Amino acid sequence: MMTSTAYSLSSALSTTESMGTGRRTFAHAIACMLVAMSVAGCGPSRPDSATLPPYDLSALNGANALRQVTDFLAVGPRPAGSEGARGAAEYLARRMKEYGLAVSVDEFTEASGNTNIVFRNVLGTITGRSARTVVLASHYDTKAGISPTFIGANDSGSSTGLLLELARLLAAMPDHRHTIVCAFLDGEECVTRYGPTDGLHGSKRLAAELADPERPSLIAAVIVLDMVGDSDLTVTIPRNSSPELVSAAFEAAHDNGTRSMFSLSRIDILDDHVPFRQAGIPAIDIIDFQFGSAPGKNDYWHTDQDTIDKIDANSLEVVGRVTLGMLNKIGR
């Protein structure tokens, strides 16, 4: 991601068994799912979604999330288009399938800089009661060209591990107000410089699939997680996030007793939330863009100093619980 001031699912009804299968658009899959529910008679017979109890924030345990980060980082470096990225996509698909999500991998090829690259978005779906969907997203690729051993523990390991833990928890819960999609996005990092054909590939791809003009309110929210593991947690939500979701995040942080760790940045940030906002979809970026050797610095970012010893279980717990709190507030 970069700071900026002027940057002007596949089927929920089946699980893919191999990379590159199950390419129907996500919006179409949701529509089919709702028709199937209606035909089966389960829609009208189920209690109203508003009667569901809120998610228990204490269910999110930071130590468990940290283990998810550590296990994921064992995949190694994963620049988009590399064998490491393929291995990471396979790992994410396998874990979500183990947790019981309906999993699909959207494999596509695009130019990035002067090179054609194969990207893979890994999507896991948990069916809810309402006709609306909340997307929880993290990019999983690492920046190329840092070093042969760069693993990006915070960027993007922390958010990816936390999202895996959220997927595990949510899949184990018996009922959900909205359908939840856990989206692991490829190609967030640019090869040369962010622009129309370089960077944010996975989020652009998914945003284009979700932007259905016939169902403008189908997507209730997209919550992007990025760089959330720093022990000195200072979440700086970009000003170009959706205001209603910023309010929901601040309220959830207040309810969790961690409001002091969350603030609104004075600048825009170019990250995976931007393509969704440009598509007219409510989106927010939960990001700590001060990852360094002293408060206010960012000197560990995109360096070999971005290692697992910098990742803190409590920070993962705080962001995870605030995310669950936001899910409790969205669509009420």
N, C-alpha and C positions, 0 to 999 in steps of 0.2 A: 504494500500500500504506500501511498505518498500523500503529503498534504497538498491541497489544491484550493483555489478560489474561483476557478473558471473552467471546470471540466464539463464545456458545453460540447410425467415420471413414468416416468414409465409406469407400467400397470401396477395398481394397488391390489389387483386380484390374483396375481401369481408371482412366483419367485424365480428369478433367472438362475440358471445353472452354470452359465459361462459368460465370459466377458463379451460385451457387444450385442447381447440379445435383449429383447423386450424394449423396443424403441418407440412404442406409442407415446404420444404426448401425455404429460402428467394431467393436464386439464381434462383430456378425453377420458383418461382412466378414472378420475374422480367422478365424472358424469356417469360413466358406466356403473360404477360402484353404487351410486345413489339410486339408479334405476333398479339394480339388482335388489337392493334393500327394500325398495317400495314393493316390487313384485312379490318378494318373500313375505311381506307383511310385517317385517320387523321394525320398519320406521314408525308407523303410527302407534304400535303397541309399546314402544319404549318410553320411559319417563322423559319429560322435558330435560334438556341438557342443563338448564339453570339449576336443577335440583342436585346436581352432582356436588359432592364435597370438594373443597379446594385440595390441591396437591399439598402433601406434607413436605415442607421445606427441609425438615430434618432428615428426610430420607436420602438427601444428597450428602455423601460423606467425602470429604476432601482427600483422605488417604486412599480411598478406592479410585477416585479420579486421577490421583497422582500415579497409581499403578497402571492405569490405562495409558497415561502419557508415556511412562517408562517402557511398557510393552510395545507401544506403537513406534517409539523411536528406535527400537531394535531393528526395524525395517531398514534404517540407514538413510543416506541422502536420497532425495526424491524430486529432483527438478522435473518439471513437466516434460513428457516425452521420453524419459529415461526408463531403464529397466527397474530402477528403484521406485519410480512413480507407478509403474504397472504392478509391482509387488505390493505397494501401499494400497492401491485400489482393490487388489485381491484380498488383502488382509481385512480391510474395512468391510467389504462385502461379506466375507466369511464370518466376521464377528457379529454383524447385525443379523445375519441369517441364524446364527446360534441363539441370539436373543429373541428370535421369533418375529422380526420385522419382515414385511414383504420387500424384497431387495431387488433393485435393478441397477445396471451399469449402462450409462449412456456414453458410448465411445464415439468420438468425432474428431475430424482432422481439420485444422485451421492453420493459416499462416500466422506466425508469431515472429515479428521482426522480418528477417529475410529467409526464415526457415518454416517449412511445413511440419507441424507437430501433432501427434496423436494425444488427445486429452480424454480423460475419463471422469465423469461425474458419477458418484456412487450415492444412490438414493435409497433410504429405508422408510417405509410407510407404516404408520400405526393408525388404524381406522377409528374415527370418532363418530359421535352421534349427529352432529350438525352438518350442514352443507358447506361449511367453511373449513379452511386449512390454515395452519400455522407452520411455517418453514423455519427450522433451526439449522443454521449453516455455519460451516467452517471450511476454509481452504486447507488442503493437506500437502500441497507442493512446497518445495523449498526453493529459495533463490539460487540460480545457477551462477557459477563463477566465483563463489566465495572461497572455497577450498574443496579438495576431494573428500574431506571428512565432515563437512558442514551438515549438521542434522536439524538445525532450527528447532531447538527444544521449546522455545517460547513462540517463535514464528515459523512453523504453524503447529508444533507438537502440542502445546498447552490447550489450545481450543479444540483440536481434534480429539485428544484424549478425553477432555471434559464432555464433548458431544457424544462420544461413545458411551460414557457413563450415563449421560442423560438418556440415551437411546435404551440402554439396558434397564434403567429404572422405569422409564415410561412404558416400555413393552411389557413389564411385569405387572403393571397396574391394570385393574380389570375394566376400567371404563374411562372415556375421555370426552370432553365437551366437543372439541374439534378434532378433525384428522390432523395428525402431526407427521411432518416429513423431516427426517434428519438427512440433510444434504451435505455431503462431503465434496467440495468443489475443487477442481483441478485448474491450474493455470492462472492463479491470482497474480503471481509474480510476473513481471515483465522481463523480456530478454534484454532489451536495450533501453527503451523509454516508454512509459505508459502512453497509449494512444489508441486510435480506433482499431488497430490490428495487433496491438501488443499489450498483454496483461488483461486480467479480469475475464479470461475466456470462459471459465465454468459458470460464473454468475451471469454473464451476458447470455450464454446459451440457455440457462434455466429461466432467466427472466423473460426471454422471448417465448418460451413454452408456456409460461404461466400467464402471460398478458393476453387473456381471452376477452375481447371486447363484448362478447355476448354474456359474460359472467364477470362483470367488473368487481364484484365484492366477494368472489370465490376465495381469494387469498386474504385472510384477516391480517396477517403480519409476516414479515421475514425478519428474524432476529439473527444477525451475523455476530459470531464470536471470533475474536482475533487477538492474540497476544494478551492472554488473561492469567498468566502464571507467575508474574513477577512478585517476589516477596514483599516489595514495597508497592502494594497495589494502589494505583491512582487511575481509575477508569476515567478517561476523557472522551465522552461521547461526542462525535463530530456534530457540528452545527447543521450539517446537511442530512441529518437523520429526521425521520418523521416526528413532528412535535408531539403527537398523541402517544407515540411509543417512548419518547424521551420521558414524558410525564409518568407513563406506566413503570419505566425503569426506576425513576427516582422514588416513586411510591413504594415499589417492591423493595428497594434498598432501605428505605425508611422503616418499613415493616420488619425487615431483617436486622435492623440495628446497625446497618453499615452505610448509611447515607453519606457519611463524611468521605468515603472512598470513591464517590461518584460525582462527577462534575460535567458541565457542558463546555466543550472546547470553544475557544474564540474563533477557530478557523474551520473550514471544511477539510475533510480528509477523503482522498480517493481510495476507496476500498470496495469490497464486494457488495456493499449495500447500494452503491450508486446505480448500477444497471436496473435494479428493481425499482428504485425511486423514479428513474427516467421512464420506466414502463408504467408508471402510475400505481405501483404497488407499495403499500406502507412498509417501510424498512428502517432498521436501526443497526448501528455498528457499536457493539460493546467491545471497546478496545482500550488498552493501557499503552499509550504511545510514549511513555517515559520509562524506558528499559535500559538502565545504565548503572554506572559505578557510583553515582550520587543523585540525590533528588533533582528532578528536572532534566537530567541528561538522558540521552538515548544512544549511548556509545557502545552498547552490546548488540544493538540491532544490526542484522546482516553482517555479523562477524563471527569468528570462531569462539567468541565468548558466550554465545547463545547456547548454553549447555544445561544439562538436567539439574545440576547443582543450584541453578538460579531459580528453579521452579518450586513453588511453595504450595503445599496442600491446602493451607487455609485460604489462599487467594482463589484457588480453584473452587473451593467450597463456597466462598462468598459469591462468586459470579454464577455458579451453578444454582444456588438457592435464589438469587435474584431472578435468574431466568425462569425458574419454576414459578416464582411469584408473579412474573409478567404473564405467564400462561394462565394463572388464576384470574387475572384482570382483563385479558383480551376477550372481547366479544360478550362481556356480561351485559 
